[in-house]
């Protein structure tokens, strides 16, 4: 029983490492790397340097590099601007935080304005005007009485 | 309170629009990306934009334009994947050999390229003049480089002279400007 359990654990561990060792996909990396001369992602470009970078990625995948390693090698050659998405650290983190902060600020501003406008509308309603004119009320009663008869 | 909130909102919106318009105007007026090349095209002789980059052949060893102070320099921007760069490489090497005794040097700036590809390129074409590596293209904006190859001439005082040459230096279109550029770089010292 213990042997069986151990075998199952080893099998699970191997399966886990097999998943972790899945090679990166060429298409995914081409969509995440920017061509330095045309400033579009590699999958959108057929410029000479983009073609060369695609070949580099293909070669590194074949050599067994992970996506992170391939990206690091490209950043080493071409600088961080080669990444389509800025890294989530340091100054580049602002590129991720600012849109969220702006969205949050926008929600607060719209909410505050909506609250202010709704309060103004409430305060503009005259309680007196909510009551019917006595003459009109009398006529309505007469009409209703006629229908009841 | 409501009126004040509305006024603040309006001021905020108008301010945002004004800011965007200001950025657009600034971009149109000053943001052409022309760099030193634009000044040169207007007949001015700006100081050659400074840089410090690693040498192509020796990782870690740096070379700056200031290191070449007092020398006339032909600054050539290139990349190994650029076909006209291959065509002009022998002509640049010949220039270096011909004018080296007069103090003139050629400085290659390999930009937006794989370092290993660039090394293969210099070996293949027998380049012996100094070459620095600018993989990220950090110098391109300051110089106003818009494509490869491009060539500039720097005189002994460190100012840009002659014309910026776009395309191969050995093409019929550029030969005369190239010869004049060399003379301008050397001539300032006379």
Interface residues (C-beta under 8 A of the other chain):
Chain A: X36 X37 X48 X49 X52 X56 X76 X77 X78 X79 X81 X109 X112 X113 X116 X117 X119 X120
Chain B: X1 X2 X5 X9 X79 X81 X82 X112 X113 X114 X115 X117 X135 X136 X137 X138
